[in-house]
Amino acid sequence: MSSRFADVTVLFLVASLCAIRPLSAAELRVCSDPNNLPFSNEHLEGFENEIVTLIARELHSTPVYTWRAQRRGFLRETLKAGRCDVVAGLPSGIEGVALTRPYYRSTYAFVTRSDDKHLTSFDDQVLRRAIVGVQLVGDDGHNPPPAEALARRGITENVRGYHLYADYSHPNPPARIIDAVAGGDIDIGIVWGPTAGYFAARADPPLHVEPVLNQLDGQMPMAFDIAFGVRHPDKALRDALDAALAKNRTAILAILTRYNVPLVPAGAP
């Protein structure tokens, strides 16, 4: 989820619906995380910030942000509380909001210091020998798909966890797992694609990123469609966002490419 997501496996439970601003409003009110590159930050340096600006321009609006760490309760305390009308970067299938059609699809990826491991699958034997890092959400069982995929194969003793909601006083907490690969603390990091691609390219020297080949590991998805979300009654705004996203598809692709986001073709399983 946004690893965020952003981690894309976090379930946001929402309770109340609030008043909706008119579609013709000059402001596009957006709720976002102020410290979560490559997705967003308060300096508007993330690719979601750029895409929001692009879409707002298409709607003849100006984006106005409400900032809140994208952790548990994010949607309940922002969109559902009426503090904004739009949230970018939500996984398709998330409950409690009306979603646009996806504007990109990405996957988890293996991050290593070199390309000699040639990782593509959780069945690769190197995962049993190397020190592997995975992102964890918490102690309540809601962990990202890679952690579940490794545990299902009995790969646990050589696995190190990196909390998705790490110390928020430091920049971009989910990037700590990339720092661990670069610093040699772990051999392989399994990371949500946008985070992997962005920070791996900025490491010195750059790290190698290999998207997970199988988008479905058993019943566990490894790739996700990402969309904008609005409140359920606000169908007019959702439709306007859909039209703006479709019209600017080429420009959005260029933004995602510039941020090194691993992309999976639309329509994939």
Sequence and secondary structure as in RCSB ss.txt:
>XXXX:A:sequence
MSSRFADVTVLFLVASLCAIRPLSAAELRVCSDPNNLPFSNEHLEGFENEIVTLIARELHSTPVYTWRAQRRGFL
RETLKAGRCDVVAGLPSGIEGVALTRPYYRSTYAFVTRSDDKHLTSFDDQVLRRAIVGVQLVGDDGHNPPPAEAL
ARRGITENVRGYHLYADYSHPNPPARIIDAVAGGDIDIGIVWGPTAGYFAARADPPLHVEPVLNQLDGQMPMAFD
IAFGVRHPDKALRDALDAALAKNRTAILAILTRYNVPLVPAGAP
>XXXX:A:secstr
    TT TT             TT SEEEEEE SEETTTEETTS SHHHHHHHHHHHHTT EEEEEE  SSTTHH
HHTTTTTS SBEEEEETT SSSEE   SEEEEEEEEESSSSS   STT THHHHS EEEEE  SSS   HHHHHH
HHTT  TTEEEEETT  TTSS GGGHHHHHHHHTS SEEEEEHHHHHHHHHHSSS  EEEE S SEETTEE EEE
EEEEE TT HHHHHHHHHHHHHTHHHHHHHHHHTT     TT  
